[in-house]
């Protein structure tokens, strides 16, 4: 599976004051093994400096060619990944609401790509004849189970009891889309809603997918895949603040920032892989750290952290992870 997210690399202002500097943006694509849920690595990172604010009314901005919009980054990235891998049939492209773009989804469908995209827009449906919000309101739960919701800024981690419903739908082409895209888009939709919640903002995920959804087990598997999209948030946190601290870079030239940001991105992936392996279970405390790093690496770290003679037994991944944190 593949996770994507748009994010800043470093802030362009301080304490709410305007800054003369420009923010460097990154579009990261993180690959995850669907069976083991381990992070494989970065498939691509696209960097750019945002241009000055586009002039014109909202309608005029929407009429711009799709290829000139910032949202076209999603499709550009996918085309780069296809060139690199040569084959996308074994890749499920998992995206958050930013990728709820008609042109992008029809491109993937036409190319035979597989996707799982969270809905953002209240789209008009051809089949059934209603809009997306109306479909959600009338959705009848076909199964019920519990999932873990990760902690996020201002939100505590918790368990949520959710209901799932799923069915095939056909989306209508939006009026703003002026290209040659198909007038309709047929996908499966999964409605994932929190049941009997006291939360101010109960969980509600609406997921479009090209994957077959014939049973409750199919739907649950795809919801789990969407949960794994959170790994890209963990990557950005490790990359930007809690690991390699790329946001703290203060260099004069954008080329220098870019070079260091790329190096730190791969270090952040390595740290995330180590974190996932070291925190999976108590059993992993017995796994040797040489499954992740070379012998010379852990020996140098031992000398730095423990300041003692080398042990007879190779230390564990658990030791490696927390020693690096020191």
N, C-alpha and C positions, 0 to 999 in steps of 0.2 A: 504494500500500500504506500501511497505517497501523500505527504502532508505539505501544505503550502500556507504562507502567510506574508502579508506586507508589513513592514515595520521600519521605524527610524533606526539608523545606526548611531547617530549622536544628535543631541538636542541643538536646536538653532536659536534658542533663547534661554535666558536665565531669570528666575524669579518673575516671570511674566512680562519681562521687558523685551521690546523688539530687539532683534539682533541683526547685524549686517552680514553675518555668516549664513551660509545655506546648509540645509539639512541633507545629509546623504541618506537615501532610501535604499532598502534592500528587499528583494523578493526571493525568499529562501524556499527551496524544495528539499524536503527531508525524506529519505527512504526508510521504511520500516518493514521488517519481516512479518507478514500477516500471521504466520503460525507461531513463532516464538515471541513476537512483539518486541524483538530487539531492534535497536537503531542500527541500520546498515551504514548510513553516512549521507552526505550532501550529494544530491544529484545535480543541483545547479544553484547558483546565486546570481541574480541580476541586480546591478547597482545603477542608480541614476540620481541626479540632482533635479529636484522638482523645478519646473519652469515657473516664471512669474504667473500670477493669477490670470486665468483665461478670461478675456473680456466677453461681454454679451450677456443676454438674459439666459435663464435656465433652459428655456426651449431652444435658444440658439446654440447653446453648448451641447445639448443632446443631439442636435442635428449634425454635429461634426462627424466626419468619417470615423468608423470604429477603429481603424488603424492609427488614428491620431490621438485617441483617448488613452489615458493612463491605464485603464482597465485592460487594454490590449496586451499588457505584460503577461497576463495569464496564458494567453495563446502563444505568445512569443516563447515563453519558457517551455511550454509543452513541445513546441517544434524543435527547440534545442535539445531537449531530452530525447526526443525520437531519433535525432541524428546521432546522439551519443550511444544510445542503447541499441538502435536498429530495430527494436521490436518493443511494442507496448502492450501486447496481448496479456502478459502476465502482471501488468501494473494496473492497480485501481487508483485513480486520481481522486484524492479526498480533499475537499475545499470547504472553507467557511463561507459565510454569507456574501463576502466581497466577490465571490465568483458566480453569484446568481446573475449571470449575463446571458441573454438569449443567444447572441452571436457565438459566444464561447461554447455553450452547451451544444448548439447545433453543429458547430465545427467538430466537436468531439464525436458526436453521434454519426456524422457523415464519414468521418475518418475511421470509424469502428473502434474508437477508444472507449475505455470503461471509466465511469465517473460516479462519484457520490458527492453531491453538492447540497449544502444547507440553503434552504429558500430564504429570501429576504423580501422580495416583492409580492404584493397581493395580485398575482397574475390571473388573467382571464383564462378559463378552461373551456375547451371545445367539448370534451368528454370527461366527466359529466358537465352539463351546461350550468356552470356557476363560476364564482371566483374562488381563489384558494382559501380565503378566510371562511367562506361559507362551507367549504369542504371540511375544514378543521372543526368547525362548530358542530357538524353533524356526524363526525367520525365516531364509529362504534369500536370500542376496544376489542381486539381479537386475542390479546394475551396481556398478562400483568406480571411484572417482576421488579427486582430492586437493582439499581446501579449506584456506583459511587461517583459523586460529583466533586471534582477537584477544587481546592482552595484557589481563589482569585482575589485580586484587589477589592477589598470591601465585602468579600463573600467568604464565609467559612466552608471548609470541606464538610460534606454531609452525604448521607444515603438518601436516595429518592425512590419512592414507589411509583412506577410509571406504567402507563398502558400504551400498547402499540396497536396501530391499525395500518393497513397497507392495501394498495390497489393500483391498477394501471390508470394513467390519466393522459390527456392530450392538451398541451399548452398552446395557446394562440400566439401568433407572432405579434409583438407590440407594434403600435402605429409608428413609434419613433424609429424603428429598424427599417432602413431604406435599402439595404443590400439585397443580395440574391438568395438570402437564407430561406429555407423551407417555410411555408406559411403556418406549419404546425410542428410540434415536437412531442413525440410520444415517449413517455418514461414511466417508471414506477415511482410512487410516492410512499414514504413511510412517515406516519404521524406519531411522534413520540411525545407524550404529555405526562406531566407529573400529576398524580392522583391524590386527592384529599390533602393538599399541601397548605400549610399555614404561612408559607414564604410570601414575601411581597412580590417577588418575580419568580413564580414557579417555572420549572423547566418546560420548554416547548421547542422541540426540534422538528422541523419539517424538512425531510431529506428527499431530493430527487436522485434517482439512480438508473443506470442502464442495466444493473445486475438483475437477474431473475429473483423475484420475491414471491414464492409460491406457498411458503409455510411460515409459521411464527419463528421457527429456528432460523430461517433465512433472514428475516427482519432483525432478529436479535443479533445475529452475526454482523450485519451491516451497521447497526447502532454501535456495537463494540468497536468496529473499525473507525467510526466517526469519533468515538471517545479517544482513540489513539492519536487523533489530530492534535491533542493537547501537547504531545511531545514537541511539536515545533515551538510552542510557547515556552516550554522548558529550555529548548535550545537557545531561543533568543534571550531568555533570562540569564543563562550561563554565559552566553556570548557578550551581552551588553553590560551586565552589572555584577552578577554574583560569581563570575568565573574569570573571564579574560578581561573584563571591564573595558570593552572597546569604546563605550560612550565617554570614557574619561580622556580619550585621545585629544591632544591639543597641538595640532601640527598646522603649519602655515599653508601647505600645498595639498590640494585634494588628491593628487596622485599618491602622495606618501600615506595619507589616511587610508586610501583604498588598498594599498599593498599590505599594510599592517592589519587592516580589517579582515582581509582574506585569510591571512595566516592565522589570526586569532579565531576565525570561524571554524577552521579544521581542528584547532586545539579544543574549542568548545564542544565539538562533536565527540572528540575523544573523551572529554570529561563527562559528557552526558552518557556515553556508552558505559564508562566505568561506574557511574552512579547507578545506572539501571542494573548492572550486574552485581554490584556490591550490596544493593538493598532489596534484592528479590526475595530472599528467604534466609533463615538461619543456616541452612545447609551451605549457602554460598560463602559462609565464613571459613569453610574448609577448602574452598577452591583456591589454588595457587595463583598468585598475582602474575606469574609468568604466562598465564593464558591471555593477558592483556598487554603486558610490557616486556621488554627485553631484560635479561638478567642484569646487565650493567645498570639499567635504569633503577631497579629496585635497590640495588646495592648502594648506589650513590644517594638515593633518598634515605636509606637506612642510616648511612653515615651522617647525613644532614639532620635528621629528625631524632633518631635514637641515640646518636653519639656513643655507640657501643660496638663491640665486635660483632661480626656477622653471625646470625643464628645458623644452627645446623639444618634447620628446616626452612624451606622457602616460605615467606610470609603469605598471608591470604589476600584476596582482593579487598576484603573488608579493611584490612590494615592499610593497604595501598591508598584506598579512597580517602580515609580519614587522615592519613599522614599527609597527603597532598593538601587537604583542607587546612592543615596547620601552617 
